[in-house]
């Protein structure tokens, strides 16, 4: 079965508030099967435009990634991200 991923492209607009999102989202997503593959770090955009921060979170399946994103506990914490950053969140199915 292919794995599922949540991919986030983020530009933090309130650096004082955003760390609270990271502190609170990590245990929720890990409880739901997440494995953080990329979380911040250096990046380079050789073509096009992009946000400043990139996150790739792996789940056992696409359905697990969707369930984690839609989880009420995560959605509550996601409000912090929405208030403190501009972001694009993508759910993607991997390949076998």
ChimeraX commands (.cxc) that place a marker at each C-alpha (Angstrom):
marker #1 position 0.00,0.00,0.00 radius 0.5
marker #1 position 1.40,3.45,-0.90 radius 0.5
marker #1 position 2.25,5.80,1.91 radius 0.5
marker #1 position 0.51,9.14,2.35 radius 0.5
marker #1 position 2.07,12.52,2.90 radius 0.5
marker #1 position 1.15,15.91,4.19 radius 0.5
marker #1 position 3.31,18.50,2.47 radius 0.5
marker #1 position 3.35,22.05,3.78 radius 0.5
marker #1 position 4.86,25.16,2.23 radius 0.5
marker #1 position 4.85,27.90,4.83 radius 0.5
marker #1 position 5.91,31.50,5.30 radius 0.5
marker #1 position 5.78,32.49,8.96 radius 0.5
marker #1 position 4.23,35.91,9.50 radius 0.5
marker #1 position 4.24,35.92,13.32 radius 0.5
marker #1 position 7.50,34.35,14.55 radius 0.5
marker #1 position 6.49,34.79,18.19 radius 0.5
marker #1 position 3.29,32.73,17.84 radius 0.5
marker #1 position 4.39,30.05,15.34 radius 0.5
marker #1 position 6.58,27.99,17.74 radius 0.5
marker #1 position 3.46,27.20,19.79 radius 0.5
marker #1 position 2.00,25.52,16.70 radius 0.5
marker #1 position 5.09,23.35,16.30 radius 0.5
marker #1 position 5.13,22.47,20.00 radius 0.5
marker #1 position 1.49,21.37,19.95 radius 0.5
marker #1 position 1.11,19.79,16.51 radius 0.5
marker #1 position 4.03,17.37,16.81 radius 0.5
marker #1 position 2.62,15.06,19.51 radius 0.5
marker #1 position -0.82,15.04,17.88 radius 0.5
marker #1 position 0.50,14.08,14.45 radius 0.5
marker #1 position 2.96,11.52,15.84 radius 0.5
marker #1 position 0.12,9.91,17.79 radius 0.5
marker #1 position -1.71,9.63,14.45 radius 0.5
marker #1 position 1.20,7.84,12.75 radius 0.5
marker #1 position 3.30,10.74,11.45 radius 0.5
marker #1 position 6.97,10.56,10.69 radius 0.5
marker #1 position 8.52,13.94,9.93 radius 0.5
marker #1 position 10.73,13.61,6.85 radius 0.5
marker #1 position 11.42,17.33,6.27 radius 0.5
marker #1 position 10.73,20.07,8.77 radius 0.5
marker #1 position 12.27,23.41,7.95 radius 0.5
marker #1 position 15.96,23.35,7.22 radius 0.5
marker #1 position 17.82,24.82,4.29 radius 0.5
marker #1 position 16.11,24.96,0.94 radius 0.5
marker #1 position 16.77,26.38,-2.47 radius 0.5
marker #1 position 14.26,27.26,-5.18 radius 0.5
marker #1 position 16.03,26.91,-8.54 radius 0.5
marker #1 position 12.80,27.55,-10.49 radius 0.5
marker #1 position 9.64,29.49,-9.70 radius 0.5
marker #1 position 8.60,30.99,-6.38 radius 0.5
marker #1 position 7.98,29.34,-3.06 radius 0.5
marker #1 position 7.24,29.84,0.60 radius 0.5
marker #1 position 10.13,30.04,3.09 radius 0.5
marker #1 position 9.61,26.80,5.03 radius 0.5
marker #1 position 8.84,23.27,3.83 radius 0.5
marker #1 position 7.49,20.28,5.72 radius 0.5
marker #1 position 6.99,16.69,4.55 radius 0.5
marker #1 position 5.20,14.33,6.94 radius 0.5
marker #1 position 4.89,10.63,6.09 radius 0.5
marker #1 position 1.95,8.43,7.11 radius 0.5
marker #1 position 1.28,4.72,6.59 radius 0.5
marker #1 position -1.31,5.51,3.89 radius 0.5
marker #1 position -3.07,8.35,2.08 radius 0.5
marker #1 position -6.16,7.68,4.21 radius 0.5
marker #1 position -4.07,8.01,7.39 radius 0.5
marker #1 position -2.68,11.35,6.15 radius 0.5
marker #1 position -6.21,12.61,5.41 radius 0.5
marker #1 position -7.47,11.41,8.79 radius 0.5
marker #1 position -4.58,13.15,10.59 radius 0.5
marker #1 position -5.20,16.43,8.77 radius 0.5
marker #1 position -8.92,16.28,9.55 radius 0.5
marker #1 position -8.44,15.17,13.17 radius 0.5
marker #1 position -10.29,17.62,15.47 radius 0.5
marker #1 position -7.29,17.96,17.83 radius 0.5
marker #1 position -5.02,18.81,14.91 radius 0.5
marker #1 position -7.53,21.22,13.39 radius 0.5
marker #1 position -7.74,23.09,16.69 radius 0.5
marker #1 position -3.96,23.56,16.72 radius 0.5
marker #1 position -3.88,24.34,12.98 radius 0.5
marker #1 position -5.69,27.58,13.81 radius 0.5
marker #1 position -2.42,28.79,15.36 radius 0.5
marker #1 position -0.63,28.13,12.06 radius 0.5
marker #1 position -3.38,29.83,10.08 radius 0.5
marker #1 position -3.10,32.92,12.31 radius 0.5
marker #1 position 0.70,33.05,12.32 radius 0.5
marker #1 position 1.69,31.95,8.81 radius 0.5
marker #1 position 0.69,31.86,5.17 radius 0.5
marker #1 position 0.66,28.25,4.08 radius 0.5
marker #1 position -0.24,25.75,1.41 radius 0.5
marker #1 position -1.01,22.25,2.71 radius 0.5
marker #1 position -1.15,19.35,0.25 radius 0.5
marker #1 position -2.19,15.74,0.85 radius 0.5
marker #1 position -0.37,13.36,-1.51 radius 0.5
marker #1 position -0.40,9.62,-2.08 radius 0.5
marker #1 position 3.04,8.13,-2.61 radius 0.5
marker #1 position 3.83,5.21,-4.88 radius 0.5
marker #1 position 4.79,1.63,-4.19 radius 0.5
marker link #1:1,2 radius 0.2
marker link #1:2,3 radius 0.2
marker link #1:3,4 radius 0.2
marker link #1:4,5 radius 0.2
marker link #1:5,6 radius 0.2
marker link #1:6,7 radius 0.2
marker link #1:7,8 radius 0.2
marker link #1:8,9 radius 0.2
marker link #1:9,10 radius 0.2
marker link #1:10,11 radius 0.2
marker link #1:11,12 radius 0.2
marker link #1:12,13 radius 0.2
marker link #1:13,14 radius 0.2
marker link #1:14,15 radius 0.2
marker link #1:15,16 radius 0.2
marker link #1:16,17 radius 0.2
marker link #1:17,18 radius 0.2
marker link #1:18,19 radius 0.2
marker link #1:19,20 radius 0.2
marker link #1:20,21 radius 0.2
marker link #1:21,22 radius 0.2
marker link #1:22,23 radius 0.2
marker link #1:23,24 radius 0.2
marker link #1:24,25 radius 0.2
marker link #1:25,26 radius 0.2
marker link #1:26,27 radius 0.2
marker link #1:27,28 radius 0.2
marker link #1:28,29 radius 0.2
marker link #1:29,30 radius 0.2
marker link #1:30,31 radius 0.2
marker link #1:31,32 radius 0.2
marker link #1:32,33 radius 0.2
marker link #1:33,34 radius 0.2
marker link #1:34,35 radius 0.2
marker link #1:35,36 radius 0.2
marker link #1:36,37 radius 0.2
marker link #1:37,38 radius 0.2
marker link #1:38,39 radius 0.2
marker link #1:39,40 radius 0.2
marker link #1:40,41 radius 0.2
marker link #1:41,42 radius 0.2
marker link #1:42,43 radius 0.2
marker link #1:43,44 radius 0.2
marker link #1:44,45 radius 0.2
marker link #1:45,46 radius 0.2
marker link #1:46,47 radius 0.2
marker link #1:47,48 radius 0.2
marker link #1:48,49 radius 0.2
marker link #1:49,50 radius 0.2
marker link #1:50,51 radius 0.2
marker link #1:51,52 radius 0.2
marker link #1:52,53 radius 0.2
marker link #1:53,54 radius 0.2
marker link #1:54,55 radius 0.2
marker link #1:55,56 radius 0.2
marker link #1:56,57 radius 0.2
marker link #1:57,58 radius 0.2
marker link #1:58,59 radius 0.2
marker link #1:59,60 radius 0.2
marker link #1:60,61 radius 0.2
marker link #1:61,62 radius 0.2
marker link #1:62,63 radius 0.2
marker link #1:63,64 radius 0.2
marker link #1:64,65 radius 0.2
marker link #1:65,66 radius 0.2
marker link #1:66,67 radius 0.2
marker link #1:67,68 radius 0.2
marker link #1:68,69 radius 0.2
marker link #1:69,70 radius 0.2
marker link #1:70,71 radius 0.2
marker link #1:71,72 radius 0.2
marker link #1:72,73 radius 0.2
marker link #1:73,74 radius 0.2
marker link #1:74,75 radius 0.2
marker link #1:75,76 radius 0.2
marker link #1:76,77 radius 0.2
marker link #1:77,78 radius 0.2
marker link #1:78,79 radius 0.2
marker link #1:79,80 radius 0.2
marker link #1:80,81 radius 0.2
marker link #1:81,82 radius 0.2
marker link #1:82,83 radius 0.2
marker link #1:83,84 radius 0.2
marker link #1:84,85 radius 0.2
marker link #1:85,86 radius 0.2
marker link #1:86,87 radius 0.2
marker link #1:87,88 radius 0.2
marker link #1:88,89 radius 0.2
marker link #1:89,90 radius 0.2
marker link #1:90,91 radius 0.2
marker link #1:91,92 radius 0.2
marker link #1:92,93 radius 0.2
marker link #1:93,94 radius 0.2
marker link #1:94,95 radius 0.2
marker link #1:95,96 radius 0.2
view
